[in-house]
């Protein structure tokens, strides 16, 4: 087990989280679900896609983004040469809200710990927020019309790439072109995030080494001082 009690390894940790989600009864959504939808994809991916909540098809199958919005998501990924297996896909809530309504704040808050643990297991370089409810988790107060398609940092330092939810383009055709334009910027955003994270690691290591050298210098100075007392 890891330090937080999770199984060692991202795949094992994600599987354990999914098992907990399947038995979850923390909020009223559990009473009306057919299946929970924990998420799926590559446990080693650097990219985590976070939507809003399962729809009817997802509730029936237990898999995220398998309806019309999911088919559009696949098209979007294919347009940049990626496959669904290249990323990990989940939602802010893991059970279907009745009538496909928006998830309520209390429901999102109840599910938040599951998503947080999925993030820790994956350690993605980039989180792609799909839709405004996902966006608010990472960039509270941001308007999707103002930030979509541009790499941002969340309040805890995560690299976030906001996009409209694919379902929005099914109801507003003009957003389809926006989605395809935005996702073309995702590979470059991923490279930029990886470079930024690598630089931060290098600076952290350099800082730790400098502290270690200073400590060693102080110990040497103390030893010399002690020797002069004899």
Residue pairs with C-beta under 8 A, 6 or more apart in sequence:
1 7
1 8
2 8
2 13
4 117
4 120
6 12
6 13
6 16
6 17
6 117
6 120
6 121
7 13
7 15
7 16
9 43
10 43
10 44
10 121
10 122
10 123
11 43
11 44
13 117
13 120
13 121
14 38
14 39
14 43
14 88
14 118
14 121
14 122
17 38
17 114
17 117
17 118
17 121
18 38
18 39
20 114
21 36
21 38
21 94
21 114
22 35
22 36
22 38
24 30
24 36
24 94
24 95
24 114
25 31
26 110
26 111
27 95
27 106
27 107
27 110
27 111
28 107
29 93
29 95
29 96
29 97
29 107
30 95
32 95
32 96
32 98
33 59
33 95
33 96
34 59
34 60
34 96
35 59
35 60
35 61
35 62
36 62
36 94
36 95
37 54
37 58
37 59
37 62
37 63
37 64
37 90
37 91
37 94
37 95
37 96
38 62
38 90
38 94
38 114
39 64
39 88
39 89
39 90
39 91
39 94
39 118
40 63
40 64
40 88
40 89
40 90
41 49
41 84
41 85
41 86
41 87
41 88
41 89
42 85
42 86
42 87
42 88
43 88
43 121
43 122
45 86
45 87
45 88
45 122
45 124
46 124
46 125
46 126
46 190
46 194
47 86
47 87
47 88
47 124
47 125
47 126
47 128
47 186
47 190
48 87
48 88
48 89
48 90
48 118
48 119
48 122
48 124
48 126
48 127
48 128
49 73
49 87
49 88
49 89
49 90
49 127
49 128
49 130
50 90
50 91
50 92
50 115
50 127
50 128
50 129
50 130
50 134
50 137
51 64
51 65
51 69
51 89
51 90
51 91
51 92
51 130
51 131
51 134
51 165
52 91
52 92
52 93
52 102
52 103
52 130
52 131
52 133
52 134
52 165
53 91
53 92
53 93
53 95
53 96
53 97
53 100
53 102
53 103
53 133
54 64
54 91
54 93
54 94
54 95
54 96
55 67
55 69
55 96
55 100
55 167
56 67
56 96
56 100
57 66
57 67
57 70
58 64
58 65
58 66
58 67
58 70
58 96
59 95
59 96
64 70
64 89
64 90
64 91
65 73
65 89
65 166
68 167
68 170
69 165
69 166
69 167
69 170
70 166
72 166
72 169
72 170
72 176
72 179
73 84
73 89
73 130
73 166
74 84
76 166
76 179
76 180
76 183
77 83
77 84
77 86
77 87
77 183
79 180
79 183
79 184
80 183
80 184
80 186
80 187
87 128
88 118
88 122
88 124
90 115
90 118
91 134
92 103
92 108
92 111
92 112
92 115
92 133
92 134
92 137
93 103
93 107
93 108
93 110
93 111
94 111
94 114
97 103
97 104
97 107
102 133
103 133
108 133
108 137
112 137
115 137
119 127
119 158
125 159
125 190
125 193
125 194
125 197
126 151
126 159
126 160
126 161
126 186
126 189
126 190
126 193
127 138
127 154
127 158
127 159
127 160
127 161
128 160
128 161
128 162
128 163
128 186
129 135
129 137
129 138
129 139
129 160
129 161
129 162
129 163
130 163
130 164
130 165
130 166
131 144
131 164
131 165
131 167
131 168
132 144
132 165
134 165
135 142
135 144
135 147
135 160
135 162
136 142
138 152
138 154
138 158
138 160
138 162
139 147
139 152
139 154
139 155
139 160
139 162
140 155
142 152
142 162
144 162
144 164
147 162
148 162
148 163
148 164
148 178
148 182
149 161
149 162
149 163
149 178
149 181
149 182
149 185
150 161
150 162
150 185
151 159
151 160
151 161
151 189
151 192
151 193
152 159
152 160
152 161
152 162
153 159
153 160
154 160
159 189
159 192
159 193
159 196
159 197
161 185
161 186
161 189
163 179
163 182
163 183
164 175
164 178
164 179
164 182
166 179
168 175
169 175
169 176
169 178
169 179
